Amino acid sequence: MNDFSAEAMGLVIREHRQAQTPSMTQEELAARADYGKGGAVSISRIERGLISPGEHRLAAIALALQLTPAQLEQEAEDRTRSLTRQRGQRPAKLRDQVAETKRRHAEINEKAAQRSKITQEHGEAFNRVHDVVRDEFFMRFVELAESISGAPEPERPSEEESESAGETPTAIRIEAMSAGIANAIRGAAAGGAAGAAVGGAAAYGAFAAAALFGTASTGAAISTLSGVAATNATLALLGGGTLAAGGAGMAGGILLLTGMVAAPAAALAAAGFYVLRQRRNKKEEERLRTQVEAAEAALEQSQKGFDTMVDVLSRATTIMEYVEVHGTHALEKWRARLPPEPRDWESLGHEGQERYKEFLTVAGCFLAASLINVPALLTAKPDDLREMDKAIDETLRYADESIKSIV
């Protein structure tokens, strides 16, 4: 786990950006670091210490500044120690102590408010594209697949066979998800309740459940994708309908957890009258200073989880945006080439059959990105967070590469 604070990394990046000849703007740094639309906002938030860039983002920023990631990290670690020493030096006069504590109190409130804002922005962006892909790609594919009779039952991958073929645990999980979706389609075509006829959102929840059961049947752990204890809640969110229809969406639960982020500021509000008072005695000042320091520590301890959450939501959103544009187009081309109904598996021909299988893979990748238990990142302990981050990174990388190789 990194030994630097988000504030320190932000200061170091800003200083190197401004030290360029000529001085580089935030927009220019964002462009050179391959940030997409609105990248300057992300750079601004990094420099203000609100978020810290993930590993791949830090590498891109370092390259843009003609540095290595190790150099940025070392400078940030040194700056972190310097800031800690500075804050440990209490002003001699009570009046100056009061002013410093008041400033730090305001910074905590502002940081908590900004975290909530950032969380909401990323959650809403994720929800929007997730719901579009669910309705326009996933459920549309299900509708078409249900019209094909005689599709073969997919073979669930065994870990032994996959390991011998050199496949990763992530590949095993996603293959199992795709198999679960295919079996749900077969059941719906035979008159089961999971079909699109029961409503897109509710049917989607049923297919997500089938995919999770398919994953679990391989014996591979699914906790890194959805969290065993959180599966039911996740599926309830998935079946909750689009945001426009009043549903919560996949990331709805994340917004409920911003209370954890704001909790330190809320605790300080109880002693807010001390902050507003122009005069207070040493005992009152010590009490408030202790609360401020505890709140700062709480925010710092949750910073890594918060940064990981933002990075995961951003990457998952980008993957789904690709499916929104390219996946729906490829699906429409396949639909136009399908033989007229009633149609069976053999009538698809080899090319059509292969496309069916590829769309199952895309659907499995989409669900894998959708079912990541993002809120759990905010409360995970450091060792657990490190393992979760690694597993999620593998899932998103595999999903991104697989989808782009197909559509």
N, C-alpha and C positions, 0 to 999 in steps of 0.2 A: 504494500500500500504506500502511496506517495507520502513524503514527509514535508510537503509544502502546502500552504493555504491557497485558496482561490484568490484571495486579495493579493498575496505576494506574486503569484503567477501573473495576475492582471497588470500589476505595476511593472513587472519586468518586460512583458510584451509591449506595453504602451511605450516604455522608454526606448526599446529597440526600434519600434516603429517610427517614433519621432526622431530618432538619431540617424535615420537613413538620409542619404543625400540625393535628391531633395527629400524633405520630410514626407513620409508616406501617409496617406489618409486612411481612415478605417475602411472606406469603400475599396481602396486599392489593395489593402491587405486581404480583405475578404475575397476579392477577385483572384488574387494570386494564390490564395490558400484553397481555392476551389469551393468556396461557399456558394450556395445557390442564391435565389432571389431573397432579398432582405438580409444578406450576409453581414452588412455593416452593423445591423442591430445586434447580431450575435457577437461580433468583435467588440462592440461597445459594452455588452454585458460581461464579456470576459475581462475586459480592462477594468471594469468597475468591481470585479470580484464577486459578481452574482452567480456566475457559472465558471467552471474550469473545463477546458477542452479535453475530450477523450483522447485516447492514444493516437488514433489515426488523424484526428483533427490537429493535435499538437504537432505531429510530424509535418503536416502540410504548412502550418503556421511557421514552424522553425525553418523550413526550406524557403519560404517566402522572405524571411528575415535573414537569410544566408547564415543560418546557425544549424546546429544539430539539436534534436530533442533533449539529449543528455545535457547540453549546455544550458538550455532554458530551464530544465529541471534543477540543475545544480544552483543556478542563480536564484531560482525561486525558493529553494531550501535555505540559502544564505539569507535572503530577504525575510523569510518567515522568522528565522531566529532573531534578526535585527528588530523586526516589529514587536516580537514578544518581549525583548529587553526594554524597548521604548515604553510599552504599556505597563511594564512592571515598575517604572519610575514614576511614583506618585508626586504630583506638584506639592510644593511645600505649603502654600497658603490654602486655607479651606475654600476661599472664594474660587481659586483656580481648580481645585478638586471638583467643586460643584459644577463648574462650567464644562470640565472634561467629561464627567459622568453624564451630564445632560446631553452632550454631543453624542456619546456612545449609545445612549438610550435611543436617541432619534435614529441613529444608523441601524439599530436592530429592528425598529419598527419599519423602516424603509426597506430593509433587506427582506423581511418577512412578507411585506406587501408585494415586493417585486417577485419573490418566489411564487406566490400565489398567482400572479399575473402570468408569469412564464409557464407555469403548469397548465393554466387554463388555455393559453394560446396553443400549446403543443397538443393538449388533449382534444381541443375542438378541431384542430387541423387533422389529427389522426381519425377522429370520429367521422368527419365529413367524407374523407376518401375511403375509409373502411366501409361505410354504409353504401357508397356508390358502387364499389367493387363487389360487395356482397350481393347487391340487387342486380347489377348490370353484367357481372361476369359469373360469379359463383352460382346464384340461383338460376340464371339463364342457362348455364351449362347443365345444371341438374335437370331443367325442363327438357332440354334437347336429349340428354342422355336417357331420360325416362321413356322417350319415344322409340328407343332402340331395343328391340326384344332379342333375347339370346346372347347378350353380352356375357363373356366368360367371367366366372368368379375369380377375382384377383387372388393371387397367391400371397399370403402374408409372409413377409421376409423373416426368416429365422436368424437369430444373432450369429449362429455358427456359420451359416451360408454367407451372410453378409461380411463377416470377419474374414472368411477365406477369400472373398472377392475384393477385399481391401476397402470396404465401405466404412464410413465413420458412424458413430452412434447417432449423430444428427441425421444422416441419410437413412438409417434404420427407422428412426422415429417418423420421419416424413413419409417414407414408403408405407409405413403402417397406417399413417393418417390417410393417405390416398386410398389404401385398401379399405379402410373403414368407410370412407365416403362412397366408394364404388358399391360396397355391400348395402349401404343405406339406399342408394339409387335403385339397386335391384329389388330391395324390399318395397320401395315406394312404387316401382313399376308394377309390382305384383299386388298393389292395393294397400300397401302399408300406410301408416299415418304420417310418415316423415316427409311426404312429397310437398311440392310447391303449392298444392291445392289448399293446404291448411294455412297458407299465408307465409310470405317470404321470411319475415323475422323469426316466426316460430319454427318454420321448417329449417332455417339455418341453425337454430339452436339444437335441433335434433341431429343434424348432420355433424355439428361440432361434437356432440356427445358421442356419436358413432365413431368419429375419428379418434377421440380420446380413448375410448374403449379399445379400438384397434391398436393404438400405441401401447396401451397397458398390456395387451395380450402377448406382445413380443417379449415381455419381461423387462424391457428397458424402462428406466425411471422416467416419469413424466413431470416430476416436481419442478424441474428447471424450466419447463414450458408453461405450466399452468398453476402449479402448486396443488398438491393432492387435496389439502384442506380447503383450498379456494375454488376447486373445480365447479361446484354447484353454483357459487356466487357468480363465477365467470360466465357460466352458461346462461344464468338468469339475465346477465347484462347483454349477452349476445342475442338473446331472444326478446330484448326490450324494445325493439323497433328503432327506426331512424330518429335522429335528433329532431328532424322536422315534424315527426309524428309524436313527439313528446317522450321518446325513449331515452335511456341514459347513454347508450352506446358503450363500446368496450372500455373506454377510458373514463367513464362516468365515476367509477369508484375512486379514481385518483384524486378528483377534486375534493372528495370527502376527507382525504388524508392531509390536505393542506392545513387542517387544524393543528396537526402535529408540528408543522413548520412555524405556524403563528403562535403556538402555545407559549414560548418564552416571552413574546411581546405581551400576550394576554396576562401572564403572571405579573409582569412589570406594571401593567395598567392599574393593578390594585394599589400600588405604591406611587401612582402617577402624581399625586398631590405633592410629593416630595420634589419631583422634577420641576413642577410649576412654581414652587415657592422660591422666592429670590434669596431667602435666608433659611438655613437649616443647621442644626448643630452637628458635631462630629459623629455622634451615634447614628443620627438619621442618615448622614452621608455614607457612613460605613455600611449600613444596611442596604441602601440602594446600590452602592458600588458592588456589593457581593451579588446582588440579584442580576445586575448588568453582566458581571463576569460569568455567572452561571448561564445566562441566556446566550452570550457570545459562544461559550463552549458548546452548548446544545446545537446551535446553528452550525458550528464548525464540524461537529461530530457527524451531522447528517449531510454534510456537503457532498461527500463522495457518492452517497446513495442518490442524492438529488441530481448530481451531474450525470450519473449513469442513467437515471430515469429519462432525463432530457435527451441524452444521446440515443437511447433505445427508441423512444417515441419518434424522434426525428428520422432515424434510419428506417424504421418500420413504415413510416408515412411515405418516405421516398420510394420504397419497394412497391407499396400499394398504388402510388401515383403512376408508376410504370405499368402496372397491370391495368389501371384505369384507362390509360391511353392505348397501349399496345395489345394487352390481353383481350380487351373487348373487341378490338378491330380484328384480331386473329380469329376469335370465336365467331364473329359474324361471317368471315370468309368461309370458315368450316361449315357453318349453318347453310350458307348458300349452295354449297357443293353436296349436301346430304341428299340422298335419294328421297322421293316423295313418300309420305306415310301411306300405309303402314310400312315401316322399315325394320329390317332385322340386321344382326351383326354381320352376316356374310355380305349383305348388299352394300356395306360401307366400302368394301375393298380394302386392300392392305394399307394404302395411304390414309384413308379415313379412320381405320382402326388404330393406326399409330398416333394419329392426331387426338383421338379420344383418350388414349393412355397418357399423352403429353399434357392434356388439359387436366387430367386427374392429378398429375404431379404439380401443376401450377396451383390447383385448388388446395392440395395438401400443404404447399409452401405458404399460401395465403393464410390458411388456418394456423399454421405454426407461428407465423408472425403475429397473428391476431390474439393467440392464446397465451402469450407471454404475460406472466403475472407482474406487470409493471409496478403496481403499488407496493409489492413486497420489497422492492429495492430500497424504498425509503426507510424501512425498519430493520433491514438485515444487518447482522453483526459483520464486522470487517472481513473475517475469514469466509463467512457464508456469502457475502457480497462479491468477494473475489471469484468464488466458484460460480456463482450465478452469472456474473458478468462474462466469464469465459464461455459458459454454455450458451448464453444468449447471443454472444458475438458469433459463435460457430453456427447457430441456427440462422441468424440474419445473413451471414455470408453465404451459406449454402442456399438459402431461399433466393437471394439476389442473383447468384450465379446460375442457378437452375432455371429460374424464370426467364432471364435474359438469353439463355441458350435455346429456349423454346419459342418465345414470342418476341 
